[in-house]
Amino acid sequence: MTLIELFILIVPLFLIQRVIYRLWFHPLARFPGPKLAASTSLYAAYFNLVRGGQYTMKLPELHRKYGPIVRTYPNELHIHDKEAYDQVFSIGTSFDKYRPFYDHPFGEGSHFNMPDLKTSKSRRDMFAPYLSKATVRKMEPLIRETLLHFIEILLQAGKEGQVINLTKGYHSFTTDAFLNYGWRRPFHAMEYTNFQFPSIAYMNDFLIGAVLIRTFHPLIRNIFSKCRQLVLDVMRDPDSENTLFSNLLARHSKDSGMTDCSPLSVNDLTAETIVFLVGGEESTANTLIHGTFHILNNDAIKSHLLQELYENIPDINALPDSLALEKLPYLTAVIKESLRFTHGPPGRLPRVVPAAGARLCGRDIPPNTIVSMSHYVYHNDEKIFPNPEAFMPERWMGDDSHYLDKHLISFSKGSRGCIGINLAYAELYLAFAYIFRVLDLDLHETQAEDLEWRDFYAPITKGQLKVTACGRNSVH
Ligand code: HEM
């Protein structure tokens, strides 16, 4: 028998043996789910690669058929159960992030890529003071400054009769807002004609590339060199001003005399910059995009929001701060519904069951099993959110709104939940309020189908949000 003949014989035998093991002898063999998903990861790959980011959309159907626990990969259980969710995504959780999923080359050296709580916590503790509610409040004028400039650009585009690509516009705004907040050094993405700043123009390719082939679109290398340059600039010339990174560098540089932490290398700082930039701009922009579309697409929602804004902001030369805006019930409801619709990352966030095993949904789960949960499944649970596919801010205004708040998980929860939540809320309150109070926007050739998305860790839409804009007269 030649080597090739031996190979042809052995490979199928090996594959058959593996499928038999996975279906009948694997520690997860007794859990329900499609047999094909239990046998091979190709089942998920079909939805994610061939049909493009669609396994997430299949999950509600699988849960309806198989119950709260479904075996969605040979070594992974997908869970739809809020108690189990609270157990896995808790403060001090013992469920680590699943390393291969989070090993994005763009974040190597950052806390985002660190699977375990201990290492990531010490890094998160360094950043947390700069993103606390109190700091965000203090630095809010920087967000306002970026936002007012963005509104000026939209007004000018409106005056010139341009159709505005608000998908790219919002990504440019959140990019500059975060860089202004954290570094006082925006990329001036908003200044590019038609918001064609390269990192934003190619962000989708970047995300799809990072998820599918774990590599970069060559054009997106731009973002890496820019972030590295940002770090080097701050190191060379740390301003006396209170910026996130200049403070960090001052505290954590080799000369700082601090003993509670090791200094961060330029590579680590670059990775952190990228992770903050992508994390900070992407989800916030998506929430603005989906929220804006649904407000403009529904006259009742739009006029309810405008009425509240006119009553509470009579003078556009005296725009209130986010503390005042947080008290507006309909604006708050619009923001929550936009977050529910966008999900943050909509798909599976895989975690590893600790060595002692776990008990979830009343069942023993073996150690090292990957358990994952998807925001899309939770936010579309019709027992919690009736008519989940409808954009209905009113659902957040009833007596049960505190109960619903517990089920809004767009920022995730626990020790690995979003570290930028306070900044994100400040941006959302200010942007929704100021943009709708100052500008009269109309949809331009944008339908609901344009905002249909595929899951590439971030929800990537089929089309773009396009609008026309003009300034509002002061009378509603
Ligand atoms: C609407 C806006 C936002 C949403 C919905 C959101 C959502 C989330 C979610 C769900 C996670 C956990 C992801 C996972 O476990 O895989 C996360 C993590 C993270 N977010 Fe946000 N985010 C938003 C805005 C921001 C902003 C403005 C920043 C910048 C300060 C930021 C920075 C981060 C970082 C650095 C992490 C990683 C935390 C870790 O790994 O421990 N996010 N975010």
Boltz pocket constraint, residues with backbone or C-beta under 6 A from the ligand:
constraints:
  - pocket:
      binder: B
      contacts: [[A, 111], [A, 112], [A, 113], [A, 120], [A, 124], [A, 131], [A, 178], [A, 275], [A, 276], [A, 279], [A, 280], [A, 281], [A, 283], [A, 284], [A, 287], [A, 343], [A, 344], [A, 345], [A, 349], [A, 409], [A, 410], [A, 411], [A, 412], [A, 415], [A, 416], [A, 417], [A, 418], [A, 419], [A, 420], [A, 421], [A, 423], [A, 424]]
      max_distance: 6.0
